[in-house]
Amino acid sequence: MNRSKFVAILTGVISLILGIAYLMLVQLLDLRGEMVPAPVGLLLLFF
């Protein structure tokens, strides 16, 4: 196997791993429930 073919396969495997990890992270964050914004009164205390 020549070097360019090896690099192509390696980058493909890395991109698949990153894609699957991203999908798992999104699913994990989605399981936490609804995102509720911070109360406006507390935000004004810091400015």
C-alpha positions as CSV (number, residue, x, y, z in Angstrom):
1,M,0.0,0.0,0.0
2,N,1.5,3.3,-1.0
3,R,1.7,6.3,1.3
4,S,-1.1,8.4,-0.2
5,K,-3.6,5.5,0.1
6,F,-2.6,5.0,3.7
7,V,-3.1,8.7,4.5
8,A,-6.5,8.7,2.8
9,I,-7.7,5.7,4.8
10,L,-6.3,7.2,8.0
11,T,-8.0,10.6,7.5
12,G,-11.2,8.8,6.7
13,V,-11.1,6.8,9.9
14,I,-10.3,9.9,11.9
15,S,-13.2,11.8,10.4
16,L,-15.6,8.9,11.1
17,I,-14.4,8.8,14.7
18,L,-14.9,12.5,15.1
19,G,-18.3,12.4,13.5
20,I,-19.5,9.6,15.7
21,A,-18.1,11.3,18.8
22,Y,-19.9,14.5,17.8
23,L,-23.2,12.7,17.4
24,M,-22.8,11.0,20.8
25,L,-22.0,14.4,22.4
26,V,-25.1,16.0,20.9
27,Q,-27.3,13.1,22.1
28,L,-25.8,13.3,25.6
29,L,-26.4,17.1,25.8
30,D,-29.9,16.6,24.4
31,L,-30.7,14.1,27.2
32,R,-30.2,16.8,29.9
33,G,-33.6,18.3,29.0
34,E,-34.9,21.7,28.1
35,M,-32.4,24.6,28.2
36,V,-33.8,27.3,30.5
37,P,-32.3,30.8,30.2
38,A,-31.0,32.5,33.3
39,P,-33.3,35.0,35.1
40,V,-33.0,38.5,33.8
41,G,-32.7,39.9,37.3
42,L,-29.6,38.0,38.0
43,L,-27.9,39.0,34.8
44,L,-28.4,42.7,35.6
45,L,-26.4,42.3,38.9
46,F,-23.2,41.5,37.0
47,F,-23.2,44.6,34.8
